[in-house]
Amino acid sequence: MGRLAGKIILITGASGGQGIAEAHAFLAEGASLILTDLRLAALEELAKALRHPERVAIAEQNVSHEPDWESVIALARTRFGGLHVLVNNAGTLSRQNIARSEVSRWDTTLAVNLTGAMLGMKHAAPLIRDSGGGSIVNVSSTAGLGAHYDAAYTASKWGLRGLTKTASAEFAEWNVRVNSIHPGQIDDTSFFRDGERSGFTEAVRRSIPLQRSGTPLDCAKLVLFLASDESSFITGAEIAIDGGSTAGGLLFLRGKLQNSLASDNFS
Ligand SMILES: NC(=O)c1ccc[n+]([C@@H]2O[C@H](COP(=O)([O-])OP(=O)(O)OC[C@H]3O[C@@H](n4cnc5c(N)ncnc54)[C@H](O)[C@@H]3O)[C@@H](O)[C@H]2O)c1
């Protein structure tokens, strides 16, 4: 028996780095999947690679459009007869600081990362309740735990962290658990491929106490745990998955600085 046997799981932003890793991992553990994204062609490719058409449904969806949520929830109901897990994984960057913020990009980022996740919970939670209870995982970021150069992204991910707490209280009586995860730098995602600025990327990597970036599979394993009944007493929690950056990044960098000052005879 797989760890997710019999579970029906909806993943948004499923054709991106983490979504693909989750789709493979969850399917291998026995789940049925509804995979959605803006990019239908990429979803079709993913569905082909997964090789289990009887347990995989795909749908084009913009998470910031409420009617798209209605269609996707209807699909879960008609195709698989219910829903146990929602992974609010879709996300976008605005790549602008406060001083250069264009309101349209600010609005889009909040609409996708924050409003999209709220709409997902609004529409999915009642179906999860009616299916016997389950779990919602909101993919925030270390940008939801501290400062980040991208102002709208930071605000949206902090908002999602707070919304997760509210949702955990609101949906507890429905036996729907809600938790947030907070990835740091994750390789093999469009965030780090498209946004590749080698100096920046390398500086982030070297500042991670565990001395490596994360992988989509690292995140998939954490989401799998939160999606499964193994985490049945965990709700309203936030889990950093960042190689120790949030907890100990400052101490780690201070140690490095101290060593470099000593070798330069500054101390
Ligand atoms: N990659 C990282 O380093 C990193 C770090 C922290 C948090 N995150 C978060 O992880 C989540 C997954 O991202 P990823 O790392 O796989 O990056 P990714 O860019 O590879 O995947 C994101 C996916 O979201 C989809 N998407 C964007 N806007 C959408 C919309 N309006 N409606 C539906 N789908 C939409 C994209 O098409 C893409 O497939 C995101 O929420 C992101 O903010 C990523």
The ligand as an SDF file (V2000), in Angstrom:
LIG
                    3D

 44 48  0  0  0  0  0  0  0  0999 V2000
   11.9680   27.7640   -7.0520 N   0  0  0  0  0  0  0  0  0  0  0  0
   12.2740   28.3130   -5.8830 C   0  0  0  0  0  0  0  0  0  0  0  0
   13.4410   28.5410   -5.5670 O   0  0  0  0  0  0  0  0  0  0  0  0
   11.1750   28.6420   -4.9130 C   0  0  0  0  0  0  0  0  0  0  0  0
   11.5410   29.1210   -3.6450 C   0  0  0  0  0  0  0  0  0  0  0  0
   10.5210   29.4100   -2.7360 C   0  0  0  0  0  0  0  0  0  0  0  0
    9.2010   29.2150   -3.0660 C   0  0  0  0  0  0  0  0  0  0  0  0
    8.8860   28.7560   -4.3120 N   0  0  0  0  0  0  0  0  0  0  0  0
    7.4680   28.5530   -4.6020 C   0  0  0  0  0  0  0  0  0  0  0  0
    7.2860   27.2250   -5.0260 O   0  0  0  0  0  0  0  0  0  0  0  0
    6.1080   27.1430   -5.8350 C   0  0  0  0  0  0  0  0  0  0  0  0
    6.3740   26.2640   -7.0410 C   0  0  0  0  0  0  0  0  0  0  0  0
    7.2680   26.9160   -7.9040 O   0  0  0  0  0  0  0  0  0  0  0  0
    8.4820   26.1750   -8.6360 P   0  0  0  0  0  0  0  0  0  0  0  0
    9.6620   26.3260   -7.7630 O   0  0  0  0  0  0  0  0  0  0  0  0
    8.0900   24.8220   -9.0680 O   0  0  0  0  0  0  0  0  0  0  0  0
    8.6720   27.1630   -9.8820 O   0  0  0  0  0  0  0  0  0  0  0  0
    8.1040   27.0410  -11.3850 P   0  0  0  0  0  0  0  0  0  0  0  0
    8.1040   28.4230  -11.9140 O   0  0  0  0  0  0  0  0  0  0  0  0
    8.9110   26.0060  -12.0840 O   0  0  0  0  0  0  0  0  0  0  0  0
    6.5850   26.5710  -11.2250 O   0  0  0  0  0  0  0  0  0  0  0  0
    5.5390   27.4690  -10.9860 C   0  0  0  0  0  0  0  0  0  0  0  0
    4.3530   27.0560  -11.8310 C   0  0  0  0  0  0  0  0  0  0  0  0
    3.2410   27.9180  -11.5320 O   0  0  0  0  0  0  0  0  0  0  0  0
    2.5590   28.1560  -12.7500 C   0  0  0  0  0  0  0  0  0  0  0  0
    1.7550   29.3690  -12.6630 N   0  0  0  0  0  0  0  0  0  0  0  0
    2.1940   30.6430  -12.6310 C   0  0  0  0  0  0  0  0  0  0  0  0
    1.1530   31.4860  -12.5930 N   0  0  0  0  0  0  0  0  0  0  0  0
    0.0320   30.7240  -12.5940 C   0  0  0  0  0  0  0  0  0  0  0  0
   -1.3580   31.0020  -12.5690 C   0  0  0  0  0  0  0  0  0  0  0  0
   -1.8140   32.2680  -12.5620 N   0  0  0  0  0  0  0  0  0  0  0  0
   -2.2310   29.9740  -12.5700 N   0  0  0  0  0  0  0  0  0  0  0  0
   -1.7960   28.6980  -12.6060 C   0  0  0  0  0  0  0  0  0  0  0  0
   -0.4850   28.3720  -12.6450 N   0  0  0  0  0  0  0  0  0  0  0  0
    0.4180   29.3750  -12.6380 C   0  0  0  0  0  0  0  0  0  0  0  0
    3.6660   28.2660  -13.7930 C   0  0  0  0  0  0  0  0  0  0  0  0
    3.1460   28.0710  -15.1110 O   0  0  0  0  0  0  0  0  0  0  0  0
    4.6180   27.1740  -13.3390 C   0  0  0  0  0  0  0  0  0  0  0  0
    4.3530   25.9470  -13.9820 O   0  0  0  0  0  0  0  0  0  0  0  0
    5.7200   28.5840   -6.1460 C   0  0  0  0  0  0  0  0  0  0  0  0
    4.6320   28.9710   -5.3470 O   0  0  0  0  0  0  0  0  0  0  0  0
    6.9400   29.3800   -5.7560 C   0  0  0  0  0  0  0  0  0  0  0  0
    6.6230   30.7010   -5.3570 O   0  0  0  0  0  0  0  0  0  0  0  0
    9.8360   28.4660   -5.2430 C   0  0  0  0  0  0  0  0  0  0  0  0
  1  2  1  0
  2  3  2  0
  2  4  1  0
  4  5  1  0
  4 44  2  0
  5  6  2  0
  6  7  1  0
  7  8  2  0
  8  9  1  0
  8 44  1  0
  9 10  1  0
  9 42  1  0
 10 11  1  0
 11 12  1  0
 11 40  1  0
 12 13  1  0
 13 14  1  0
 14 15  2  0
 14 16  1  0
 14 17  1  0
 17 18  1  0
 18 19  2  0
 18 20  1  0
 18 21  1  0
 21 22  1  0
 22 23  1  0
 23 24  1  0
 23 38  1  0
 24 25  1  0
 25 26  1  0
 25 36  1  0
 26 27  1  0
 26 35  1  0
 27 28  2  0
 28 29  1  0
 29 30  1  0
 29 35  2  0
 30 31  1  0
 30 32  2  0
 32 33  1  0
 33 34  2  0
 34 35  1  0
 36 37  1  0
 36 38  1  0
 38 39  1  0
 40 41  1  0
 40 42  1  0
 42 43  1  0
M  CHG  2   8   1  16  -1
M  END
$$$$
